[in-house]
Amino acid sequence: MRRWVLHVDMDAFFASVEQLTRPTVGDRAVLVGGLGPRGTVAGASYQARAYGARSAMPMAEARRRCPVAVVLPPRGAVYQAVSRRVFEIVREVSDVVGQVSIDEAFLEPVELADASTAEVERFAALLRERVHREVGVPASVGAGSGKQLAKIASGLAKPDGALVVPPGQELELLTGLPVRKLWGVGPVTESKLHRIGVYSVGELAALRLGDATALLGQAHGAELHRLAHGIDDHPVAERAEAKQVSAETTFDVDITEPVRLAFEVDGMAEHAHRRLVSSGRAARTVTVKVRDADFTTISRAETFATATSDLGPLGAAARRLIGVAVPPGTPIRLVGVSFSGLATSEQEALFDSPSREPEVVPDAEPADPVAEPAPVVAHQSWRAGDDVFHPDGGHGWVQGAGLGRVTVRFETAATGRGRARTFREDDPSLAPADPLHSLGW
């Protein structure tokens, strides 16, 4: 019986959701990620990618490459809500689904067992059309005889397309691809293969099995050799939910400077944060791991009262922990940051921390010694991308703020492009809004 596996991948997912919920930027270059000087890109629209901007790139570099881009902070709750709607549809059309991340999944519909290529193409087209009609975001679909072939096909179908690999044409598709396209081929394996002149999947398939296992090990070499021939029997199944997200790096030369170490910790925190946002979750615990020149591993952790997906407090905790874990001058060969205590939602702290309370300074010589000094009321500080509510305009988002003014574009996914209005930054009629309202559901 012929097996058909499909891979559904939401195109430029974070940026696509922003373009959906903020129609004014629907056809513009959009970068999603950290807005600070050390921010990184969590998502880039295809319009931004045309300039060379891409995910995981430092935001400063992406903005240099794409100066016309609209830069927006990530909104994990919105991405999670859209993802949930998309994969509800996917699970309606297939009993066998394996969701890989917030924006991609494998499926193996029972009804497609032994189906023709044309039938699979119709299935993929109907699925893509339904996702676009009911949710509003684009999806690419790949299909083939196994999971890896389906994933490669969906990548080749991007953006917003479908590619079904007919039976017997697997090797034709795979042969010319670089070996790095295969699962299990990382930098080390790629380097080993390059040293013997193997650069493409076809060249790997042409190796004798014994040569592949001698070079890469029995299990790893045999697996890659099978994949290079288009043989893939990996089952489609739900993955166990990760209990933490992490990132770490090993240095070529041990580092001892505290400033450099703090810089590396910031980078690892940003990488882990990107994975946290991609999973649509928040974290309560931050852990820093370091390994010194003697291979001694030390870890320190800090736990918050409530889960958060805000990089600010998560990164600050990582910096505090590295100062505790590493005495000045210690040679460090590895550093890592992980976020755990994961939750699918985050709760604001019930009380502001004392450091955020406005300071009340009474007059030196009050005119009325009985009267208490008037309290200082801190107004809302707005940033580009914040969700806003106004009694007259409804739901909107901040397009820009500064010099005591804030410009708000009033629109949602349901309204189409809306009008912009400028207010005083301290206008009491403006209030923070639930980001989910931008979906218009």
Summary of the structure (lengths in Angstrom):
residues: 441
radius of gyration: 25.6
end to end distance: 42.3
largest distance: 95.1
contacts: 1381
relative contact order: 0.11
helix: 36%
strand: 25%
